[in-house]
Amino acid sequence: MDADTAMRLMAEMLLAAVKVSLPFLLAALVVGLLVSILQVVTQIQEMTLTFVPKLIAIGVVMLALGSWMLSVLVELTRHMFETAALL
């Protein structure tokens, strides 16, 4: 395996990691921002108030996009095994 192949495989792995993690991060960011605005407006400073809505949002994202995320990871794994077989 030469350096170009290794760099291409690493870039593919990092891109797949970004694709899979981005929906979770965006959901947590949006829910956290909305809860923070709600806390500022109502002056409720409860720490658990930010945790539960984020947990629910991440669960919804997992239910909605889980099959797509799994297909991305399976395709990456299949590609890695095919590439390893050619070495």
C-alpha positions as CSV (number, residue, x, y, z in Angstrom):
1,M,0.0,0.0,0.0
2,D,1.4,3.4,-1.0
3,A,0.9,6.7,0.8
4,D,-1.7,7.9,-1.8
5,T,-4.0,4.8,-1.2
6,A,-3.6,5.2,2.6
7,M,-4.5,8.9,2.4
8,R,-7.5,8.2,0.2
9,L,-8.8,5.5,2.6
10,M,-8.3,7.8,5.6
11,A,-10.2,10.6,3.8
12,E,-13.1,8.2,3.0
13,M,-13.2,7.1,6.6
14,L,-13.2,10.7,8.0
15,L,-15.9,11.7,5.5
16,A,-18.1,8.8,6.6
17,A,-17.6,9.7,10.2
18,V,-18.7,13.3,9.5
19,K,-21.7,12.1,7.5
20,V,-22.8,9.8,10.4
21,S,-22.2,12.2,13.2
22,L,-23.4,15.5,11.7
23,P,-27.2,14.8,12.2
24,F,-26.6,14.1,15.9
25,L,-24.5,17.2,16.4
26,L,-26.9,19.5,14.5
27,A,-29.9,18.2,16.4
28,A,-28.1,18.6,19.8
29,L,-27.0,22.1,18.7
30,V,-30.5,23.3,17.7
31,V,-32.2,21.8,20.7
32,G,-29.5,23.2,23.0
33,L,-29.9,26.7,21.5
34,L,-33.7,26.6,21.8
35,V,-33.6,25.4,25.4
36,S,-31.0,28.1,26.2
37,I,-33.2,30.8,24.7
38,L,-36.1,29.4,26.8
39,Q,-34.0,29.5,29.9
40,V,-32.9,33.1,29.3
41,V,-36.5,34.2,28.7
42,T,-38.0,32.4,31.7
43,Q,-34.9,32.6,33.9
44,I,-35.2,28.9,34.8
45,Q,-31.7,27.6,35.5
46,E,-32.3,23.9,35.8
47,M,-29.4,21.8,34.5
48,T,-31.5,18.7,33.6
49,L,-33.7,20.9,31.4
50,T,-31.0,20.9,28.7
51,F,-30.2,17.2,28.9
52,V,-33.6,15.5,28.4
53,P,-34.7,17.4,25.3
54,K,-31.3,16.7,23.7
55,L,-31.6,13.1,24.5
56,I,-35.1,13.0,22.9
57,A,-33.9,14.8,19.8
58,I,-31.0,12.4,19.4
59,G,-33.4,9.5,19.7
60,V,-35.6,11.0,17.1
61,V,-32.7,11.5,14.7
62,M,-31.6,7.9,15.3
63,L,-35.0,6.6,14.5
64,A,-35.4,8.8,11.4
65,L,-31.9,8.4,9.9
66,G,-30.6,5.2,11.5
67,S,-31.1,3.1,8.4
68,W,-29.3,5.7,6.2
69,M,-26.4,5.9,8.7
70,L,-26.1,2.1,8.8
71,S,-26.1,1.9,5.0
72,V,-23.2,4.5,4.9
73,L,-21.2,2.5,7.4
74,V,-21.9,-0.8,5.6
75,E,-20.9,0.6,2.2
76,L,-17.6,2.0,3.8
77,T,-16.9,-1.4,5.4
78,R,-17.6,-3.2,2.1
79,H,-15.3,-0.8,0.2
80,M,-12.5,-1.2,2.8
81,F,-12.7,-5.0,2.6
82,E,-12.6,-4.9,-1.2
83,T,-9.6,-2.6,-1.1
84,A,-7.8,-4.8,1.4
85,A,-8.4,-7.8,-0.9
86,L,-6.7,-6.1,-3.7
87,L,-3.5,-5.4,-1.7
